[in-house]
Amino acid sequence: MSENDILQTGPTYFEIFTKILNELNWREVSDFDEIVKSEHKRILNHINTTNTEVLSSFVWDFMIEKTEVTLEKEQDTILENFFGKVIFVFEGAKKYNYIRPTAFSSGTINISDVYSFYKNKLVTIKANYKRNLNVIYTSNLFALDSSGNRKAKMEDKQDTSIIPAPFAEQILVYGTLIKVKANPSFAKFGYWRTLYLNALANLRSTGTAAFQDSPVITLG
């Protein structure tokens, strides 16, 4: 998916919050500065929790990014924070195999196409030539500010989720509502839950067919 698709503008944090208040028939506020009720603050926390749960539940194709890192001759370590999880490391057409840090020792010293991570350091075996490695990863920066910069969570009025715009509103509004009213016997709970799950299914249907696993979402 292209960068423009990833940065597609969806409903803002404040718009999501307002729609939830309307659905609950609660009084709106004109700005976050007016918020004094603990229930309102809880809603804002639940919006981010829902966003994080959905985005961390699956390797969504719109979250996949690629970057290139360079290791000089005889260099085996580079400090790089990908703010997420690495999926693959390639040197040209050669795929590197991941080895846990505890196993990355003398037993792997003769294996050139391996990598590991330790405290944000990408670790490989030294090579006698300069290497350009392509790193494919998913970011855990799940929100965007008003300038399109990635951030961990929504905080300001104009922040948005990185969930694509056609799906973000229903997922965040109804996913939050079933947390706020976490009682299946509540009159609208089943309705909200259905809309939330339908939005998730629609989002899932837009993903690449190469992904075999289905998202696992915690409700309530």
C-alpha positions as CSV (number, residue, x, y, z in Angstrom):
1,M,0.0,0.0,0.0
2,S,1.3,3.4,-0.9
3,E,2.3,6.1,1.7
4,N,-0.6,8.2,0.6
5,D,-3.0,5.4,1.4
6,I,-1.4,5.0,4.9
7,L,-1.7,8.8,5.5
8,Q,-5.3,9.0,4.3
9,T,-7.2,11.4,6.5
10,G,-9.8,9.9,8.7
11,P,-12.0,11.2,11.5
12,T,-10.1,13.1,14.2
13,Y,-9.7,12.1,17.8
14,F,-12.1,14.9,18.8
15,E,-14.7,13.9,16.1
16,I,-14.6,10.3,17.3
17,F,-15.1,11.5,20.9
18,T,-18.0,13.7,19.9
19,K,-19.8,10.9,18.0
20,I,-19.5,8.6,21.0
21,L,-21.0,11.3,23.3
22,N,-23.9,11.7,20.8
23,E,-24.4,7.9,20.7
24,L,-24.6,7.9,24.5
25,N,-26.9,11.0,24.5
26,W,-24.3,12.8,26.6
27,R,-23.7,16.6,26.4
28,E,-21.0,17.5,23.9
29,V,-18.0,19.6,24.7
30,S,-16.4,22.1,22.4
31,D,-12.8,21.4,23.4
32,F,-10.7,18.9,25.3
33,D,-9.9,21.7,27.8
34,E,-13.5,21.6,29.0
35,I,-13.3,18.0,30.0
36,V,-13.5,17.6,33.8
37,K,-15.6,14.4,34.1
38,S,-13.8,11.2,34.7
39,E,-16.2,9.4,32.4
40,H,-15.1,11.6,29.5
41,K,-11.4,10.9,30.2
42,R,-12.2,7.2,30.3
43,I,-13.8,7.4,26.9
44,L,-10.6,9.0,25.5
45,N,-8.5,6.3,27.0
46,H,-10.9,3.6,25.5
47,I,-10.6,5.1,22.1
48,N,-6.8,4.6,22.1
49,T,-7.2,1.2,23.7
50,T,-9.5,0.1,20.9
51,N,-7.1,1.6,18.3
52,T,-4.2,-0.3,19.8
53,E,-6.0,-3.6,20.1
54,V,-7.1,-3.6,16.5
55,L,-3.8,-2.5,15.0
56,S,-1.7,-4.9,17.1
57,S,-4.0,-7.9,16.5
58,F,-2.8,-8.6,13.0
59,V,-0.1,-7.8,10.4
60,W,-2.4,-5.3,8.5
61,D,-0.9,-4.6,5.1
62,F,-1.3,-0.8,5.5
63,M,1.1,-1.0,8.5
64,I,4.0,-2.7,6.7
65,E,6.9,-0.4,6.0
66,K,10.4,-0.8,4.5
67,T,13.7,0.9,5.2
68,E,17.3,0.4,4.2
69,V,20.1,0.3,6.7
70,T,23.8,0.2,5.9
71,L,26.5,-1.8,7.6
72,E,30.1,-0.9,6.8
73,K,32.8,-3.5,6.3
74,E,33.3,-5.5,9.5
75,Q,30.4,-3.8,11.1
76,D,28.0,-6.2,12.8
77,T,25.7,-3.9,14.9
78,I,23.6,-0.8,14.1
79,L,21.4,1.1,16.5
80,E,17.9,1.4,14.9
81,N,14.6,1.8,16.6
82,F,11.9,0.6,14.2
83,F,9.1,1.4,16.6
84,G,7.5,-1.9,15.9
85,K,8.3,-5.5,14.9
86,V,10.6,-6.6,12.1
87,I,9.1,-9.1,9.7
88,F,12.0,-9.8,7.3
89,V,15.6,-8.7,6.7
90,F,17.0,-9.0,3.2
91,E,20.5,-8.4,1.7
92,G,19.6,-8.2,-2.0
93,A,17.7,-11.4,-2.7
94,K,19.1,-13.2,0.3
95,K,16.8,-13.5,3.3
96,Y,18.3,-13.3,6.7
97,N,17.0,-15.7,9.4
98,Y,16.1,-14.5,12.8
99,I,17.9,-15.9,15.9
100,R,17.0,-15.0,19.5
101,P,19.6,-12.9,21.2
102,T,20.3,-15.6,23.8
103,A,21.2,-18.0,20.9
104,F,23.2,-15.4,19.0
105,S,26.7,-16.6,20.1
106,S,29.6,-18.6,19.0
107,G,27.2,-21.2,17.6
108,T,26.2,-18.9,14.8
109,I,29.5,-17.3,14.1
110,N,29.9,-19.2,10.8
111,I,26.4,-18.4,9.6
112,S,26.4,-15.2,7.6
113,D,22.7,-14.7,6.8
114,V,21.3,-14.3,10.4
115,Y,20.2,-11.4,12.5
116,S,19.0,-10.6,15.9
117,F,17.9,-7.6,18.0
118,Y,19.2,-6.5,21.4
119,K,18.1,-3.2,23.0
120,N,17.2,-1.6,19.6
121,K,20.4,-2.8,18.1
122,L,20.2,-4.8,14.9
123,V,22.9,-7.5,15.2
124,T,24.4,-9.6,12.4
125,I,27.6,-11.5,11.7
126,K,30.5,-9.3,10.5
127,A,31.2,-9.3,6.7
128,N,34.3,-8.2,4.8
129,Y,32.2,-5.9,2.6
130,K,29.7,-3.1,2.9
131,R,26.1,-4.2,3.1
132,N,22.8,-2.6,2.4
133,L,20.0,-4.4,4.2
134,N,16.3,-4.0,3.5
135,V,14.3,-4.3,6.6
136,I,10.5,-4.9,6.4
137,Y,8.6,-4.2,9.6
138,T,5.3,-3.1,11.1
139,S,5.3,0.1,13.1
140,N,3.6,0.4,16.5
141,L,3.1,4.2,16.0
142,F,-0.6,3.9,15.7
143,A,-1.6,7.6,15.2
144,L,-0.9,10.6,13.1
145,D,-0.7,14.3,14.2
146,S,-2.2,17.1,12.1
147,S,1.0,17.2,10.0
148,G,0.9,13.5,9.2
149,N,3.8,12.6,11.6
150,R,3.5,9.2,13.2
151,K,3.0,9.0,17.0
152,A,2.2,6.3,19.5
153,K,-1.4,7.3,20.3
154,M,-3.9,10.0,19.8
155,E,-3.6,12.9,22.2
156,D,-4.6,16.2,20.5
157,K,-7.9,17.2,18.9
158,Q,-6.7,16.8,15.3
159,D,-4.8,13.5,15.7
160,T,-6.1,10.6,13.7
161,S,-5.7,6.8,13.7
162,I,-3.7,5.1,11.0
163,I,-6.7,2.8,10.4
164,P,-7.9,3.7,6.9
165,A,-10.6,6.3,6.7
166,P,-13.5,4.2,5.4
167,F,-13.2,1.9,8.5
168,A,-11.8,4.1,11.3
169,E,-15.0,5.8,12.4
170,Q,-17.1,2.6,13.0
171,I,-14.2,0.7,14.5
172,L,-13.3,3.3,17.0
173,V,-16.8,4.6,17.8
174,Y,-18.5,1.3,18.3
175,G,-15.4,-0.5,19.6
176,T,-15.2,2.2,22.3
177,L,-18.9,2.1,23.1
178,I,-18.8,-1.6,23.9
179,K,-16.0,-0.9,26.4
180,V,-17.8,2.1,27.9
181,K,-21.0,0.0,28.3
182,A,-19.4,-3.4,28.9
183,N,-22.6,-5.1,29.6
184,P,-24.3,-7.4,27.0
185,S,-27.7,-6.8,28.6
186,F,-27.4,-3.0,27.8
187,A,-30.0,-2.2,25.2
188,K,-27.6,-1.0,22.4
189,F,-24.7,-3.3,23.2
190,G,-25.6,-6.0,20.6
191,Y,-26.2,-3.3,17.9
192,W,-22.8,-1.6,18.7
193,R,-21.0,-4.9,18.7
194,T,-22.4,-6.0,15.4
195,L,-21.4,-2.7,13.7
196,Y,-17.9,-3.0,15.2
197,L,-17.4,-6.6,14.0
198,N,-18.8,-5.7,10.6
199,A,-16.3,-2.8,10.3
200,L,-13.5,-5.2,11.3
201,A,-14.6,-7.7,8.7
202,N,-14.7,-5.1,6.0
203,L,-11.2,-3.9,7.0
204,R,-10.0,-7.5,6.9
205,S,-11.4,-8.0,3.5
206,T,-9.3,-5.3,2.0
207,G,-6.0,-6.9,3.1
208,T,-3.7,-8.9,0.9
209,A,-4.6,-12.6,0.4
210,A,-1.1,-13.5,1.4
211,F,-1.9,-13.2,5.1
212,Q,-3.3,-16.4,6.5
213,D,-4.1,-15.6,10.1
214,S,-7.2,-13.8,11.1
215,P,-7.2,-10.9,13.6
216,V,-7.9,-11.8,17.3
217,I,-9.8,-8.9,18.9
218,T,-10.6,-8.7,22.6
219,L,-14.1,-7.4,23.2
220,G,-15.2,-5.5,26.2
